[in-house]
Amino acid sequence: MFGTLARGMKDGALGLSFRAYLNDKFKEYGEVTDVAVDTQANRLTLKAMLRGEKEAVSATIERYDIEKSAADYFIVLRQFSSSRAWLTLLLTQLFSGKRYKLPAAVSKLL
């Protein structure tokens, strides 16, 4: 029970940290309105209002891996899905299998 509650709190904090990071990094493309992280399933789902879109889009990292190297943490993105077929294809082509250093605010929560 306590483990589930603690994981839920950690996942919520990670979601807030990722949302702030993504909004800062990709603000010219629109606004991320929600990020849900499931550390047990290694899954991350976000909702965003992209510029030029009339409705929010959702995108999911269906699977990711976390790697630790010295004092840094990295995320390796593995598989994607989204509410738009073109977006799923773009995310897969650009980001699948690539390794990214996690921001310090996110790393502290791991």
Rosetta blueprint (number, residue, H / E / L):
1 M L
2 F H
3 G H
4 T H
5 L H
6 A H
7 R H
8 G H
9 M H
10 K H
11 D H
12 G H
13 A H
14 L H
15 G H
16 L H
17 S H
18 F H
19 R H
20 A H
21 Y H
22 L H
23 N H
24 D H
25 K H
26 F L
27 K H
28 E H
29 Y H
30 G E
31 E E
32 V E
33 T E
34 D E
35 V E
36 A E
37 V E
38 D E
39 T L
40 Q L
41 A L
42 N L
43 R E
44 L E
45 T E
46 L E
47 K E
48 A E
49 M E
50 L E
51 R L
52 G L
53 E L
54 K L
55 E L
56 A L
57 V E
58 S E
59 A E
60 T E
61 I E
62 E E
63 R E
64 Y E
65 D E
66 I E
67 E E
68 K E
69 S E
70 A L
71 A L
72 D E
73 Y E
74 F E
75 I E
76 V E
77 L E
78 R E
79 Q E
80 F E
81 S E
82 S E
83 S L
84 R L
85 A H
86 W H
87 L H
88 T H
89 L H
90 L H
91 L H
92 T H
93 Q H
94 L H
95 F H
96 S L
97 G L
98 K L
99 R E
100 Y E
101 K E
102 L L
103 P L
104 A H
105 A H
106 V H
107 S H
108 K L
109 L L
110 L L
